Amino acid sequence: MLGVLVEKQHTVPDAYPLSLNALTAGCNQKSSREPVMDAAEAEVQAAVDELRGASFVIESSGGRVMRYAHNVERVLDIASPAAALLAVLMLRGYQTAGELRINTDRLHRFADISAVEGYLHELAQRPAGALVTELPRAPGARETRWAHLLCGPVSAPASSVSEPVRAPTDLQARVEALERDVAMLKQALDALRPARGDAA
Protein backbone atom coordinates (compact mmCIF):
# COMPACT_ATOMS: atom_id res chain seq x y z
CA MET A 1 0.00 0.00 0.00
CA LEU A 2 2.88 2.33 0.77
CA GLY A 3 4.33 1.55 -2.66
CA VAL A 4 1.01 2.50 -4.26
CA LEU A 5 1.09 5.93 -2.63
CA VAL A 6 4.64 6.58 -3.85
CA GLU A 7 3.72 5.37 -7.33
CA LYS A 8 0.51 7.38 -7.67
CA GLN A 9 2.19 10.56 -6.44
CA HIS A 10 4.17 10.50 -9.69
CA THR A 11 1.79 8.78 -12.12
CA VAL A 12 -1.50 10.55 -11.21
CA PRO A 13 -0.42 13.78 -9.47
CA ASP A 14 -3.82 15.42 -10.08
CA ALA A 15 -5.56 12.73 -7.98
CA TYR A 16 -2.91 12.68 -5.23
CA PRO A 17 -3.27 12.48 -2.21
CA LEU A 18 -5.51 9.45 -2.71
CA SER A 19 -8.94 8.72 -1.32
CA LEU A 20 -9.45 5.33 0.34
CA ASN A 21 -11.37 4.16 -2.74
CA ALA A 22 -8.54 5.19 -5.11
CA LEU A 23 -5.94 3.65 -2.81
CA THR A 24 -7.84 0.35 -2.73
CA ALA A 25 -8.08 0.39 -6.53
CA GLY A 26 -4.33 1.00 -6.72
CA CYS A 27 -3.63 -1.91 -4.37
CA ASN A 28 -5.82 -4.22 -6.47
CA GLN A 29 -4.41 -3.06 -9.81
CA LYS A 30 -3.82 -6.00 -12.16
CA SER A 31 -0.88 -4.56 -14.12
CA SER A 32 2.60 -3.81 -12.76
CA ARG A 33 1.97 -5.87 -9.62
CA GLU A 34 3.63 -9.00 -8.24
CA PRO A 35 1.73 -10.53 -6.61
CA VAL A 36 -1.67 -9.22 -7.72
CA MET A 37 -3.83 -8.46 -4.68
CA ASP A 38 -7.54 -8.50 -3.94
CA ALA A 39 -7.72 -6.36 -0.82
CA ALA A 40 -11.01 -5.26 0.72
CA GLU A 41 -11.46 -1.59 1.55
CA ALA A 42 -11.53 -2.45 5.27
CA GLU A 43 -8.13 -4.16 4.96
CA VAL A 44 -6.67 -1.13 3.21
CA GLN A 45 -8.11 1.14 5.91
CA ALA A 46 -6.53 -1.02 8.62
CA ALA A 47 -3.16 -0.82 6.84
CA VAL A 48 -3.53 2.96 6.48
CA ASP A 49 -4.23 3.30 10.20
CA GLU A 50 -1.18 1.21 11.09
CA LEU A 51 1.11 3.16 8.74
CA ARG A 52 -0.35 6.44 9.98
CA GLY A 53 0.59 5.42 13.52
CA ALA A 54 4.19 4.98 12.35
CA SER A 55 4.07 8.36 10.49
CA PHE A 56 4.49 6.67 7.09
CA VAL A 57 1.09 7.99 5.95
CA ILE A 58 -0.32 11.49 6.36
CA GLU A 59 -4.08 12.03 6.44
CA SER A 60 -5.72 15.14 5.02
CA SER A 61 -9.29 16.15 4.38
CA GLY A 62 -9.91 17.06 0.77
CA GLY A 63 -13.51 17.87 -0.05
CA ARG A 64 -15.93 15.29 1.35
CA VAL A 65 -13.47 12.41 1.84
CA MET A 66 -10.25 11.78 3.69
CA ARG A 67 -7.15 11.59 1.51
CA TYR A 68 -3.82 9.92 2.15
CA ALA A 69 -0.23 10.76 1.20
CA HIS A 70 3.03 8.96 1.98
CA ASN A 71 5.81 10.30 4.19
CA VAL A 72 8.43 7.70 3.22
CA GLU A 73 11.30 10.01 2.39
CA ARG A 74 11.09 11.95 5.65
CA VAL A 75 10.55 8.93 7.96
CA LEU A 76 13.33 6.84 6.40
CA ASP A 77 15.55 9.85 5.61
CA ILE A 78 16.07 8.83 1.99
CA ALA A 79 16.10 10.67 -1.33
CA SER A 80 13.27 10.55 -3.86
CA PRO A 81 15.14 8.17 -6.25
CA ALA A 82 15.66 5.71 -3.38
CA ALA A 83 11.96 5.93 -2.50
CA ALA A 84 11.10 5.13 -6.13
CA LEU A 85 13.27 1.98 -5.98
CA LEU A 86 11.65 0.87 -2.73
CA ALA A 87 8.16 1.48 -4.14
CA VAL A 88 8.81 -0.64 -7.23
CA LEU A 89 10.33 -3.43 -5.12
CA MET A 90 7.20 -3.36 -2.93
CA LEU A 91 4.89 -3.42 -5.94
CA ARG A 92 6.72 -5.88 -8.22
CA GLY A 93 8.81 -8.12 -5.98
CA TYR A 94 12.42 -9.20 -6.51
CA GLN A 95 14.14 -7.49 -9.46
CA THR A 96 17.53 -6.93 -11.02
CA ALA A 97 19.05 -3.45 -11.24
CA GLY A 98 18.24 -3.41 -14.96
CA GLU A 99 14.59 -4.29 -14.34
CA LEU A 100 14.39 -1.64 -11.64
CA ARG A 101 15.74 1.01 -13.99
CA ILE A 102 12.99 0.20 -16.51
CA ASN A 103 10.20 -0.19 -13.94
CA THR A 104 10.97 3.05 -12.06
CA ASP A 105 11.00 5.14 -15.24
CA ARG A 106 7.65 6.83 -14.48
CA LEU A 107 8.68 7.56 -10.88
CA HIS A 108 12.31 8.58 -11.43
CA ARG A 109 14.46 8.43 -14.56
CA PHE A 110 17.86 6.96 -13.71
CA ALA A 111 20.71 7.86 -16.09
CA ASP A 112 22.02 4.28 -16.22
CA ILE A 113 22.15 0.99 -14.33
CA SER A 114 25.17 2.10 -12.31
CA ALA A 115 23.05 4.93 -10.85
CA VAL A 116 20.42 2.38 -9.80
CA GLU A 117 23.11 0.18 -8.28
CA GLY A 118 24.56 3.14 -6.41
CA TYR A 119 21.25 3.85 -4.69
CA LEU A 120 20.67 0.14 -4.01
CA HIS A 121 24.04 -0.18 -2.29
CA GLU A 122 23.34 2.95 -0.25
CA LEU A 123 20.01 1.48 0.87
CA ALA A 124 21.70 -1.85 1.69
CA GLN A 125 24.49 -0.21 3.73
CA ARG A 126 22.37 2.40 5.47
CA PRO A 127 23.74 3.12 8.99
CA ALA A 128 20.20 3.21 10.46
CA GLY A 129 19.50 -0.28 9.06
CA ALA A 130 19.39 -1.86 5.62
CA LEU A 131 16.24 -1.28 3.57
CA VAL A 132 17.15 -3.62 0.69
CA THR A 133 19.19 -6.77 0.27
CA GLU A 134 20.95 -8.38 -2.68
CA LEU A 135 19.84 -11.97 -3.17
CA PRO A 136 22.17 -14.82 -4.21
CA ARG A 137 22.46 -15.11 -7.97
CA ALA A 138 20.24 -17.83 -9.44
CA PRO A 139 21.90 -20.61 -11.48
CA GLY A 140 22.25 -19.44 -15.06
CA ALA A 141 21.33 -15.84 -14.22
CA ARG A 142 23.66 -13.05 -15.26
CA GLU A 143 22.51 -10.59 -12.61
CA THR A 144 21.54 -10.71 -8.97
CA ARG A 145 18.11 -9.60 -7.84
CA TRP A 146 17.18 -7.25 -5.03
CA ALA A 147 14.43 -7.31 -2.40
CA HIS A 148 13.17 -4.70 0.06
CA LEU A 149 13.35 -5.30 3.82
CA LEU A 150 10.48 -3.09 4.96
CA CYS A 151 8.50 -6.16 6.05
CA GLY A 152 11.49 -7.83 7.68
CA PRO A 153 14.18 -10.26 6.46
CA VAL A 154 13.48 -12.17 3.24
CA SER A 155 14.42 -15.67 2.18
CA ALA A 156 15.83 -16.13 -1.28
CA PRO A 157 13.50 -18.14 -3.52
CA ALA A 158 14.66 -21.73 -4.01
CA SER A 159 15.61 -20.91 -7.60
CA SER A 160 17.94 -18.16 -6.34
CA VAL A 161 20.07 -20.47 -4.21
CA SER A 162 23.13 -21.41 -6.22
CA GLU A 163 24.63 -24.87 -5.91
CA PRO A 164 28.39 -25.32 -6.26
CA VAL A 165 29.19 -26.07 -9.88
CA ARG A 166 32.53 -26.92 -11.43
CA ALA A 167 33.42 -23.90 -13.60
CA PRO A 168 30.29 -23.90 -15.78
CA THR A 169 29.95 -21.81 -18.86
CA ASP A 170 26.95 -19.54 -19.03
CA LEU A 171 25.24 -21.97 -21.43
CA GLN A 172 25.91 -24.97 -19.18
CA ALA A 173 24.41 -23.18 -16.18
CA ARG A 174 21.32 -22.23 -18.17
CA VAL A 175 20.84 -25.81 -19.40
CA GLU A 176 21.22 -27.18 -15.88
CA ALA A 177 18.70 -24.65 -14.54
CA LEU A 178 16.23 -25.62 -17.29
CA GLU A 179 16.72 -29.32 -16.55
CA ARG A 180 15.94 -28.71 -12.88
CA ASP A 181 12.81 -26.74 -13.81
CA VAL A 182 11.63 -29.53 -16.14
CA ALA A 183 12.20 -32.15 -13.42
CA MET A 184 10.16 -30.08 -10.95
CA LEU A 185 7.34 -29.67 -13.49
CA LYS A 186 7.29 -33.43 -14.14
CA GLN A 187 6.99 -34.08 -10.41
CA ALA A 188 4.14 -31.59 -10.14
CA LEU A 189 2.31 -33.20 -13.08
CA ASP A 190 2.79 -36.69 -11.62
CA ALA A 191 1.29 -35.47 -8.35
CA LEU A 192 -1.75 -34.07 -10.19
CA ARG A 193 -2.52 -37.19 -12.28
CA PRO A 194 -3.91 -39.39 -9.45
CA ALA A 195 -6.09 -36.52 -8.24
CA ARG A 196 -7.59 -36.13 -11.72
CA GLY A 197 -8.24 -39.88 -11.89
CA ASP A 198 -10.09 -39.80 -8.57
CA ALA A 199 -12.21 -36.85 -9.70
CA ALA A 200 -13.20 -38.72 -12.87
Sequence and secondary structure as in RCSB ss.txt:
>XXXX:A:sequence
MLGVLVEKQHTVPDAYPLSLNALTAGCNQKSSREPVMDAAEAEVQAAVDELRGASFVIESSGGRVMRYAHNVERV
LDIASPAAALLAVLMLRGYQTAGELRINTDRLHRFADISAVEGYLHELAQRPAGALVTELPRAPGARETRWAHLL
CGPVSAPASSVSEPVRAPTDLQARVEALERDVAMLKQALDALRPARGDAA
>XXXX:A:secstr
 HHHHHHHHHH GGG SEEHHHHHHHHT SSS SS     HHHHHHHHHHHHHTTSEEEEEETTEEEEEE HHHH
HT  HHHHHHHHHHHHH SB HHHHHHHTTTT   SSHHHHHHHHHHHHT TT  SEEE    TT SS  EEE T
TS     GGG     SS  HHHHHHHHHHHHHHHHHHHHHHHHHHHHHH 
